[in-house]
Amino acid sequence: MSSKSVHNRSEKDAITPSLQRIVEGRHHDPFNVLGRHPAGSDVLVRVFRPAVAAISLDSGQILNRLGDSDFFEWRGKAAEVPEHYRLSFQSGEGHTFSYHDPYCLPPQIEDFDLHLFAEGSHWHAYRFLGAHPHSCDGIEGILFATWAPSAERVSVIGNFNNWDGRIHPMRARGASGVWELFLPGLCPGDHYKFEIRSSISGDILEKTDPYGNFFELRPKTAAIVAEVPQHHWQDELWMETRAEGDWLKHPMSVYELHLGSWRRGDDGTYLNYRELAKQLIPYVCGLGFTHVELLPITEHPLDDSWGYQTTGYYAPSSRFGTPDDFRFFVDQCHCAGLGIILDWAPAHFPKDRHALAQYDGSALYEHEDPRLGEHRDWGTLIFNYGRKEVKNFLLSSAIYWLEEFHIDGLRVDAVASMIYLDYSREAGDWLPNRYGGNENLEAIDFLRELNSVTHEQHPGSVMIAEESTAWPQVTRPTWLGGLGFSMKWNMGWMHDSLSYLQNEPVHRSYHHDHLTFGLLYAFTENFMLPFSHDEVVHGKGSMLTKMPGDEWQRLANLRLLYTYMWAYPGKKLLFMGSEFGQWKEWNHKESLDWGLTAHPAHAGLQTLIADLNRLYRERPSLHVRDFDADGFEWIDCHDASQSIVSWLRRSEGQYSIVILNFTPVPRHGYRIGVPESGSYREIFNSDSGYYGGSDFGNGGLLSTDGIPWMGRPDSLIMSLPPLGGLVLTLERNGG
């Protein structure tokens, strides 16, 4: 049969049931119908392309339209058409375009990758799922892949095919549930989604890419094919030092912030990642913080969620720029000596129809039973941690941020909601585990694996749990039965401290245990002390307005609270705006009230934070044993009547003495016991005039007088400032 012959077949004969399923968008294996196939001693090339007038091969052969359908065929000798051929299209308006036929190309994803993904152990699943620039036998294009095991058909739709799901149906990769398609000629910048026909309901769903690396600016929801990273990292020394260091013994003082409301442009618009690098990094470094922690910048549709209802677990939000812009931001942080922690939310995800919810028409990422799969009070869905591919999705996301963006750690949001099946649920609205308990065994296994994998793959990185219960061993190794986190937020300390400081000073003596109780458990976990965004929203007031008294007393109380925090064992975290005493509650819709920093009292509070950070970093006694009971000793925890506490912080060869007066009454002639005789220097006073205080203190050196006190061999008499805290060091041995 000549390749030039015309095949006169009726449309009825031509459109077989298999072809009809292509027309209807129901065929699970389009590669069995489309592309280049043996036809006796010849080959058959078949193309389905709506809205074109004519199609030809790159070697000139014209494909024959089948009746009035949108199928085109050519039959001829195999030698007349290459294995990987190009097609030329002519539209009805006379426009022409061409590309290699994707349906003549073999599968691109390795079977081994699919095997690892199916067993939940592919830490880099993001490298083959999603959309990536790819080359096949020298042909350039984009490889698309998604996991949708309950789909009858999946297609790539986008600006390149008029969002028509009939044009580019994908190849099913067997029992893996993965669908893939390599589309030659596409390039970074193309917009796309996956169109999924559910085999369960028959519904057609338009879904954004769960593994997408870049997205349209909300409220639009299409994914964008990301550029191959072009950023040239400059942080080699930082990464090497981090991997070799012992973060447990290093100072860690974290400035938590929301990028959209830290500061905005003059016109009220968001600063982008590069502008933030220029403005934010010098500010935070000037205050002496060691790290910044970002509220989630993982892509999310709703500004009001602050990023905690994530839809793009592999994409920095396009609100602030491109993925390479974010790489630049991280790199600049590291080059300035500043670590970066990312809030990450694997506890739940939103119900938005364009995203993960009912992704392939089934409860794929979530549980089908709402007693397991829904947070009713948050209006979100819970991941099915027992499903290996879901676990792999989250593990791979964590690795993605640590590896591809050099993030130094993840703060894992809402851990308590993950590990308890009855979290925030009424009786009868939850299902017990297989042993009848309320522990979510699958979530616990996931968290242990998460921490084991991230610590193994990225030494020196930290995993921080926001966990508000008494669950044991959150920060103990997995091989000892712990969850394996690096640190845990000390929510009990935070609540006790704020509850105590919010009392009028005259009443504090009745609540003295709020200052002392935390030391009973302070070393059972590796604790971070948080005054976070959660404490300055939803009617709770700002840190400053929580404090009682007139304006001077409010500021003095806050200076005292921060002194208490920085001198207390544990790493530190403070939310933006709290460092200069913002009066208003945090509002994510507007910039911080930077005008306050022109006022001496608020500028003084900033100076206090900078000096506390400097003191914390420079004095090993204040940080080396943050998690070690041997690094802390009470001097006196019993002076409830005067609301005074004092303690020692120790390291090898050094100690610091901390004394805190929680009343507005100056204390003259106050005696405390000390470990050694000699001269002690007052190296910090929260009541200093530099900070806006009354400058009441001890004027430098204090000498012991040989009187044993409080069970110690010698003692000092000193003056304690009102609502003030002091730090002293032994001068004789160099501090």
Phi, psi and omega in degrees: 000130181286145177291343181270353183288151180259132183263106182271093177240145177289156179298324180299318179289325188286319187272092178283167176305324179295317178292324180298326178293329173295314180300319184276357181067043182237357188279126181277348184223071184297336180291343176281346185245316185264162177098209186253124185222148173299142177220083187067234177273357181253186169235153178241129173251123181235135181229139171244118182209102176293158172065033170233153182268326184205153177223139176223159174280160181294340177272005172106344182292138181264131177278144183266128176289138177274102180057229178260014184278182176257019174266143177229138182226152169220137178233134180184190182290142182301326183293342184276349181223127181294163180297319177248094187257160175258152176244141174247134184242144174236122180281171179295337179270004178092359177286148179236149173205161182211155174196163173294140180289117180295339186273006173254008185254148184282171175302146186251333183274132182292143178300326182295322176298317179294324179296312180297320179297317182295329179269002174080022185234026177260099185289346182238042180300335180294347181281339178239339173268149184104220181222124186218138169306137190208155178232133177234111180052041178084358178268125183265145178180204181236131176262121179254142176205143177210158180256117183207073188293339180262015179274142170277326179204142175231137178231154169270127175238151181183189180292347182270350178222027177060029178055035182258111184291351179281339193279320186232066173292150187261166179269129175279134180259060172062218186287353180293337185079001180271139174242139181222156173201127174263121181250104178298148173089344177281164185209166176307143183104339177292143180262143184205163167216176171250129173261123187239126170261119183285134176282349181272306184258341186081357181291149174258124185244137172256116186237140171283165189280118177301331181257015181298143182261352183199142185224158172299155176291130179305147012274002176290155191230005180288148171279158178237131177297119185279150174296150166299131184308130179254350184293134177259109185293142179243010191255030183303316181297317178302311184295321178294316180296320179299316183294329184267347186275172177244092186298335180303327185258004180263152173294141175221109180235115194251130174260109182272137181209158174251116188300329185284348184226005174297305175207146179238167177292168181301332180267008177087000181277164179294144165284145177272174185303323182286321175294321178297321178301319183289324185262319187285315188299312178299325180295310183293319178296323179296333177274354174086010177291150179267336184218156163247147173237125183262126165305153195311125171256005168300142189301140182208147186278335190246117178303323185294345179278353181061013180100354185279350172251086191276140170244338181243088184285358180231022187220122169293140187301134178287354174304330188244007177130198185267168174303321178291329174298320179291322175302318178300316180300311180298316181300317179294323174302310183296318180295337177268003180082024185244123175281165182221127179245140182245128170292134187224134192240080178269008184277335186194167177212157187285165182272006183311131187295337184277354191245225190286332186300129180046052192301314179249026182089357177238169173285085189272302179274338183252174171279145178288321180282119182298342177290342174249332195251009184218134168267101186294322183285340177260346183068033183231172181251153184254134178297146174271090186290345178278350179269123191299320181291329177290314176302318180295322177304314182285317178300316180294325176298314179301314179297322181304312182291322180289323187270311187278338182238004176060027177298142184270349179178163177239134171262114187273117187283144167056046181297323180302322180292340180277320191270349178246123178292334182260018181301122177054039180233147175281161176303137181086353181254023176210159181248130179290163176284182187294345177259002179090004183266177181260009180276135176275094188297323180292320178294321179297316177298320178299313182297320178297317179292320177306310183289322178296314184292314183294319180292325179287316185284331185225077182304139180091346175284156182238145175240123189242128182263128164271097186224120193254009183248186180264025177306128186282150169060038177300323183251025176256154186302150181296328181287351173257007181095002180278176176276341174088009177291156175286315183215164176225137174296132179271083183290328178297314177300317181298313181295316180297317183295314180292321178299319180293311184291335180284347173287145169300141183308328182295338181261354188293332181299336180275356182233027186300332181296339177295335176277330190257334186299322184301334181285349176289335181233007189301335184248014175281342177221168170273102190261142165252136182266111187250127159246089194259185179300329182296341183268358185230032179221174172056043175081006180279348182079168177281172177301323183289318183284348172291334185283142180276168174097186177284183185300318181297317181292321177302312181294320179295318176301319182291320176299320179293317179300316180293324177296315176304315182295311185289335180269352183273148180295133180131155176286164192242148173215131180225133181279147182307146181088331178289338183286342176240010173075052177298135180282322185277152169301153176296134176234115185293349183270357182214164180291158171301160183274075187293341179299336180297332185291350175280347180272134185305320183295321181282323174296325178296324177294319174302316180297321177300315179298317179298319181288324176296318177297319178297313179300316180298317181289319189277340182255106179306327181298339181266357180217333187297323182248041178303329184247017187238121182300334179291348181269001183227137172219133170291136163272308176207120177246011188253358186277063181293326185298329179254001179056050179236137171230153177212147180206171174248140166246129187240150164219181180300113175078009182208148169215157176235141178255130182240129177228129185233129179248111186264021174238160178277016181262119174296137181251114178265144174065034180277127185255135172229149175281147180228158186288334187219156172282153177141196181257134180244134181258135173282107184259352176205138178217113184292347179266011180300147176298335177298334183259002183095012181272188183270357177066033178268121182194211189240006171062035174108255189268145172232140181245143176291159183238014174080006181265116175299143184203141176056034179077013180243157191288342182212176184205165178236147168251132184216171173255131179255127181291156177292134182045049186225158177233143180238150169234128181240154175221149178289120184283326189301319183260022177078018178090000000 
